[in-house]
Amino acid sequence: MRIVTRQALDRLRALDRRKEAYVGPWLPEPLLTAPDVAEDVELAESVSMAMLLVLETLSPTERAVFVLRDVFDLDYDEIAEGVGKCQAAVRQIAHRARAHVAARRPHGIASPAETRAALQAFQREVETGELQGLLDVLAPDVVALSDGGGVRHALLRPVVGIGDVARLLAAGWWRRDAERSVEPVQINGGPGLLVHVDGEIDGVVAVRVEGGYVTGAYHVRNTEKLSHVERETAVTR
């Protein structure tokens, strides 16, 4: 555990340096997961795109302590050994990280039926470009992020608010002059859409659903991040 934790910390710090020069919004690498992951609510939330984005706002040490304590339920003495700090310091870091995550984590977990209905409606309206239909399924404060990594066309900044996001989706995040298909899938334990253009994977949209409405849409087109959507990745506790 100590070796893995310290290697993960080194990796996080290296990624933080790379993100300083990243083009446009940075999104976590999406994983194609099995439907049964969504049945474990706590596990699904811990690997969701929305939660991973919240964790990105923590420092590497805060993130390690939070994951080891709140996700894996390790004792403080084990965590202290893993991150190279005393128990008292680890307890303070855990408290600070927990408060930070609680203030920013998504609220109002949707039922499976609400999630399916919202995703189906979202997919239908995205495929048809019906603006009114999108207004009916999007939350007022919906957020859309797009990650092309500088190698694929994508949004350079977040789009916030039902009107702007609906117009963005109606106009299309991908080429409309190509052979296109949109397939509902499970992404990071939650609802998503896998987009194919001319028979090739063009990107993936992870969808956050709260209270029956879409509150977040995370579109990943960076080809370097799409290797794990070609086949399911096993995710367990």
For each residue, the residues with C-beta under 8 A, 3 or more apart:
1: 4 5 68 74 78 82
2: 5 6 81 82
3: 6 7
4: 1 7 8
5: 1 2 8 9 64 68 82 83
6: 2 3 9 10 82 83 84
7: 3 4 10 11
8: 4 5 11 12 64
9: 5 6 12 13 60 61 64 83
10: 6 7 13 14
11: 7 8 14 15
12: 8 9 15 16 60 63 64
13: 9 10 16 17 60
14: 10 11 17 18
15: 11 12 18 19
16: 12 13 19 20 60
17: 13 14 20
18: 14 15 21 22
19: 15 16 22 26
20: 16 17
21: 18
22: 18 19 26 149 150
23: 148 149 150 156
24: 146 147 148 149 150 154 155 156 157
25: 145 146 147 154 155 156 157 158
26: 19 22 56 147
27: 30 49 53 145 147 218 220 225
28: 49 52 53 56 188
29: 220 225 228
30: 27 49 187 188 192 204 206 218 220 225 226 228 229
31: 47 187 188 228 229 233 235
32: 185 186 187 194 228 229 230 231 232 233
33: 37 38 47 186 187 188 189 232 233 235
34: 37 186 232 234 235
35: 38 39 186
36: 39 40
37: 33 34 40 43 44 47 186 189 235
38: 33 35 44 112 115 186 189 190
39: 35 36 44
40: 36 37 43 44 189 237
41: 44 45 109
42: 45 46
43: 37 40 46 47 189 235 236 237
44: 37 38 39 40 41 47 48 188 189 190
45: 41 42 48 51 105 106 109 189
46: 42 43 51 71
47: 31 33 37 43 44 51 52 188 189 235
48: 44 45 51 52 106 188 189 190 206 208
49: 27 28 30 52 53 187 188 190 206 208 216 218
50: 53 54 105 106 208 216 218
51: 45 46 47 48 54 55 105 106
52: 28 47 48 49 55 56 188
53: 27 28 49 50 56 57 218
54: 50 51 57 58 101 104 105
55: 51 52 58 63 66 67 101
56: 26 28 52 53
57: 53 54 100 104
58: 54 55 62 63 66 97 100 101
59: 62 63
60: 9 12 13 16 63 64
61: 9 64 65 83 85 93
62: 58 59 65 66 93 96 97 100
63: 12 55 58 59 60 66 67 97
64: 5 8 9 12 60 61 67 68 79 82 83
65: 61 62 68 69 79 83 90 93 94 97
66: 55 58 62 63 69 70 71 94 97 98 101
67: 55 63 64 70 71 72
68: 1 5 64 65 71 72 74 78 79 82
69: 65 66 72 73 74 76 79 94
70: 66 67 73 94 98 101
71: 46 66 67 68
72: 67 68 69
73: 69 70
74: 1 68 69 78 79 82
75: 78 79
76: 69 79 80 87 90 91 94
77: 80 81 87
78: 1 68 74 75 81 82
79: 64 65 68 69 74 75 76 82 83 90 94
80: 76 77 83 84 85 86 87 89 90
81: 2 77 78 84
82: 1 2 5 6 64 68 74 78 79
83: 5 6 9 61 64 65 79 80 90
84: 6 80 81
85: 61 80 89 90 93
86: 80 89 90
87: 76 77 80 90 91
88: 91 92
89: 80 85 86 92 93
90: 65 76 79 80 83 85 86 87 93 94
91: 76 87 88 94 95
92: 88 89 95 96
93: 61 62 65 85 89 90 96 97
94: 65 66 69 70 76 79 90 91 97 98
95: 91 92 98 99
96: 62 92 93 99 100
97: 58 62 63 65 66 93 94 100 101
98: 66 70 94 95 101 102
99: 95 96 102 103
100: 57 58 62 96 97 103 104
101: 54 55 58 66 70 97 98 104 105
102: 98 99 105
103: 99 100
104: 54 57 100 101
105: 45 50 51 54 101 102
106: 45 48 50 51 109 208 210 215 216
107: 210
108: 210 211
109: 41 45 106 210
110: 114 115 118 209 210 211 212
111: 114 115
112: 38 115 116
113: 116 117
114: 110 111 117 118 209 211 212
115: 38 110 111 112 118 119 190 191 209
116: 112 113 119 120 191
117: 113 114 120 121 212
118: 110 114 115 121 122 137 191 207 209 212 213 214
119: 115 116 122 123 184 191 192 193 207 209
120: 116 117 123 124 184
121: 117 118 124 125 133 136 137
122: 118 119 125 126 134 137 193 207 214 217
123: 119 120 126 127 182 184 193
124: 120 121 127 128 130 133
125: 121 122 128 129 130 133 134 136 137 169
126: 122 123 129 134 169 182 193
127: 123 124 182
128: 124 125 133
129: 125 126 169 170 171 172
130: 124 125 133 134 170
131: 134 135 166 167 170
132: 135 136
133: 121 124 125 128 130 136 137
134: 122 125 126 130 131 137 138 165 166 169 170
135: 131 132 138 162 163 166
136: 121 125 132 133
137: 118 121 122 125 133 134 213 214
138: 134 135 142 162 165 166 213 214
139: 142 162 210 211 213 214 215
140: 161 162
141: 160 161 162 215
142: 138 139 160 161 162 165 213 214 215 216 217
143: 158 159 160 165 215 216 217
144: 155 158 159 160 165 168 169 216 217 218 219
145: 25 27 155 158 159 216 217 218 219
146: 24 25 154 155 173 219 220 221
147: 24 25 26 27 154 218 219 220 221 222 225
148: 23 24 151 152 153 154 221 222
149: 22 23 24 152 154 221 222 223 224 225
150: 22 23 24
151: 148 222 223 224
152: 148 149 203 221 222 223
153: 148 221
154: 24 25 146 147 148 149 219 221 222
155: 24 25 144 145 146 158 159 168 219
156: 23 24 25
157: 24 25
158: 25 143 144 145 155
159: 143 144 145 155 164 165 168
160: 141 142 143 144 164 165
161: 140 141 142 164 165
162: 135 138 139 140 141 142 165 166
163: 135 166 167
164: 159 160 161 167 168
165: 134 138 142 143 144 159 160 161 162 168 169 217
166: 131 134 135 138 162 163 169 170
167: 131 163 164 170 171
168: 144 155 159 164 165 171 173
169: 125 126 129 134 144 165 166 172 173 217
170: 129 130 131 134 166 167
171: 129 167 168
172: 129 169 175 176
173: 146 168 169 195 203 205 219
174: 178 180 195 197 202 203
175: 172 178 180 197
176: 172 180
177:
178: 174 175 197 198
179: 197 198 199
180: 174 175 176 195 196 197 202
181: 195 196
182: 123 126 127 193 194 195 196
183: 193 194 195 196
184: 119 120 123 191 192 193 194
185: 32 192 193 194 204 229
186: 32 33 34 35 37 38 189 190 191 192
187: 30 31 32 33 49 190 191 192 194 204 205 206 207 229
188: 28 30 31 33 44 47 48 49 52 192 206
189: 33 37 38 40 43 44 45 47 48 186 235
190: 38 44 48 49 115 186 187 206 207 208 209
191: 115 116 118 119 184 186 187 206 207 209
192: 30 119 184 185 186 187 188 204 205 206 207
193: 119 122 123 126 182 183 184 185 204 205 207
194: 32 182 183 184 185 187 201 204 229
195: 173 174 180 181 182 183 201 202 203 204 205
196: 180 181 182 183 199 200 201 202
197: 174 175 178 179 180 200 202
198: 178 179
199: 179 196
200: 196 197
201: 194 195 196 204 226 229 230
202: 174 180 195 196 197 221
203: 152 173 174 195 219 220 221 226
204: 30 185 187 192 193 194 195 201 219 220 226 229
205: 173 187 192 193 195 217 218 219 220
206: 30 48 49 187 188 190 191 192 216 217 218 220
207: 118 119 122 187 190 191 192 193 214 216 217 218
208: 48 49 50 106 190 214 215 216 217 218
209: 110 114 115 118 119 190 191 212 213 214 215
210: 106 107 108 109 110 139 213 215
211: 108 110 114 139
212: 110 114 117 118 209
213: 118 137 138 139 142 209 210
214: 118 122 137 138 139 142 207 208 209 217
215: 106 139 141 142 143 208 209 210
216: 49 50 106 142 143 144 145 206 207 208
217: 122 142 143 144 145 165 169 205 206 207 208 214
218: 27 30 49 50 53 144 145 147 205 206 207 208
219: 144 145 146 147 154 155 173 203 204 205
220: 27 29 30 146 147 203 204 205 206 225 226
221: 146 147 148 149 152 153 154 202 203 226
222: 147 148 149 151 152 154 225 226
223: 149 151 152 226
224: 149 151 227
225: 27 29 30 147 149 220 222
226: 30 201 203 204 220 221 222 223 229 230
227: 224 230
228: 29 30 31 32 231 233
229: 30 31 32 185 187 194 201 204 226
230: 32 201 226 227
231: 32 228
232: 32 33 34
233: 31 32 33 228
234: 34
235: 31 33 34 37 43 47 189
236: 43
237: 40 43
